Amino acid sequence: MNLKDGVKTAENKVSDEAKDLSTLVKDKSKSLVDRLESYEDIINLEVGDTGLNRAKTLEREFNIRQLYIKYEGDNPTGTQKDRIAFAQIYDALRREFDVVSLATCGNYGVAVALAANLAGMKCEIYIPESYHTDRILEMEALGSEIIRLPGSYEDVVVQSSKLAEVNGWYDANPGGSNTPLQISAYSQIAIEIYEDLGDAPKYCAVPVSNGTLFAGIYRGFVSLYKRGKTSQIPKMIAASSTRKNPIVQSFLLGLDHCKDLNPEVIKETKYNEPLINWHSFDGEEALYALKESQGEAYNISDQKMKEMTALLMKKEGFRILPAATAGLIALLEMDEKHDFEPGRFVAVLTAKN
């Protein structure tokens, strides 16, 4: 196969101020506290605080009121993955690792490559042999080493984690001990939405793959509600490629656990690849979020994602990766089915195109 996963137009650029701070982070004559402070300043400058925009043209098109788009394409490498990448590298720096490693099909690899580059840390990136992504050139340009391994993405995650343990490297893969850190990083999205709206929305729709992003946003809203900051916890809407994601399928089947899919029936395309897997590493967390929020899950076809990408460009001026539109499509389909009462609705668009 010849898949072109993910964002193709991100320049992976940071400000001159961030570059100056990077010099301080890389200076090992400085104390670790000073280097960590400088890296934290880079994160505050470059990552997050992405735009929340009211999509009035789409409101008129689909007869829905107060529809907001949370646009994660504003991050340095063009996706939400920067949030967890920089959090992982900060953790690796704090624990004084010299090398970080991970498995990727594209977007997360570029995000970690940039974060590691700014920290002066060596980065080993493992990619399945069958995947061919334009973003490999970006990873290499940022100083990362690319290693090909046989098997699916899920297989390569397991193999790369074992290699990290053997070599004494920092393992930045999803799942396991990294789940709390990554969920915490993604919970910031909920906080940013709250800060812009002054409350939580009625519904929040998110594309799902491994489930970490979905679970993180939900946890963020739960924390805000428990602290008395919001009047409600939004109903969470999960969306992924049709019958190719364990979280969505497990929810639709009414299961109390996230059941793996048969990897032999999973077929990647250039539209669905960022969404699909046969095993979701944080699937249990995401399934819990769906059920606790009384949310819904939707299967979205490649054709619908392709059409929504074109519509967003025409109507709202956003250049969006097709897979990133899955949550928005699900939200609009849910409104068409249930005819929502007035409220505020947020769809997270995870990546630019």
Stockholm file with secondary structure:
# STOCKHOLM 1.0

chainA/1-353         MNLKDGVKTAENKVSDEAKDLSTLVKDKSKSLVDRLESYEDIINLEVGDTGLNRAKTLEREFNIRQLYIKYEGDNPTGTQKDRIAFAQIYDALRREFDVVSLATCGNYGVAVALAANLAGMKCEIYIPESYHTDRILEMEALGSEIIRLPGSYEDVVVQSSKLAEVNGWYDANPGGSNTPLQISAYSQIAIEIYEDLGDAPKYCAVPVSNGTLFAGIYRGFVSLYKRGKTSQIPKMIAASSTRKNPIVQSFLLGLDHCKDLNPEVIKETKYNEPLINWHSFDGEEALYALKESQGEAYNISDQKMKEMTALLMKKEGFRILPAATAGLIALLEMDEKHDFEPGRFVAVLTAKN
#=GR chainA/1-353 SS CCCCCSCSSCCCCCCHHHHHHHHHHHCTTSCHHHHHHHHHHHHHHHSSCCEEEECHHHHHHHTCSSEEEEEGGGSTTSBTHHHHHHHHHHHHHHTTCSEEEEECSSHHHHHHHHHHHHHTCEEEEEEETTCCCTHHHHHHHTTCEEEEESSCHHHHHHHHHHHHHHHTCEECCSSGGGHHHHHHHHHHHHHHHHHHHSSCCSEEEEECSSSHHHHHHHHHHHHHHHTTSCSCCCEEEEEEETTCCHHHHHHHTTCSSCCCCCGGGCCCCTTTTTTCCSSCTTHHHHHHHHHHTTCEEEEECHHHHHHHHHHHHHHTCCCBCGGGGHHHHHHHHHHHHHCCCSCCEEEEECBBC
#=GC SS_cons         CCCCCSCSSCCCCCCHHHHHHHHHHHCTTSCHHHHHHHHHHHHHHHSSCCEEEECHHHHHHHTCSSEEEEEGGGSTTSBTHHHHHHHHHHHHHHTTCSEEEEECSSHHHHHHHHHHHHHTCEEEEEEETTCCCTHHHHHHHTTCEEEEESSCHHHHHHHHHHHHHHHTCEECCSSGGGHHHHHHHHHHHHHHHHHHHSSCCSEEEEECSSSHHHHHHHHHHHHHHHTTSCSCCCEEEEEEETTCCHHHHHHHTTCSSCCCCCGGGCCCCTTTTTTCCSSCTTHHHHHHHHHHTTCEEEEECHHHHHHHHHHHHHHTCCCBCGGGGHHHHHHHHHHHHHCCCSCCEEEEECBBC
//
